[in-house]
Amino acid sequence: MADFGICENPDCQLSYRSLSLTSLFSRLNAINSMEKRKVDVSDMLPHLKPFALFFQFGTHCSRCGQFLYRVIQPTADLQTESEEYIRRSKLNALLDVGYQLRAWGILPFEAS
């Protein structure tokens, strides 16, 4: 289980459903592609720091107060077109990104 959590409230600015996360995933794809080609990505990593706000420590969201999700949720038992499958997949993808941000030193190992 992660020591950080993600807000699931669709009305919250820090929700995993936030449209601003679209650019996070496109930046990650570019960085991962560059890393595979053994290109230095250190100058690109600071551009990911604003996204650290989405990865919160504690049990409740700092913006809306709702519960933070910390655990990857299973999707194997769901229809791939279902809203629940899509919801869990998006949430799981963002939780996975948190570990990648941590490996790059963007997300701390514990709340500061």
Secondary structure as GFF3:
##gff-version 3
##sequence-region A 1 112
A	DSSP	beta_strand	6	7	.	.	.	ID=ss1
A	DSSP	alpha_helix	21	36	.	.	.	ID=ss2
A	DSSP	three_ten_helix	45	54	.	.	.	ID=ss3
A	DSSP	beta_strand	68	69	.	.	.	ID=ss4
A	DSSP	alpha_helix	83	103	.	.	.	ID=ss5
###
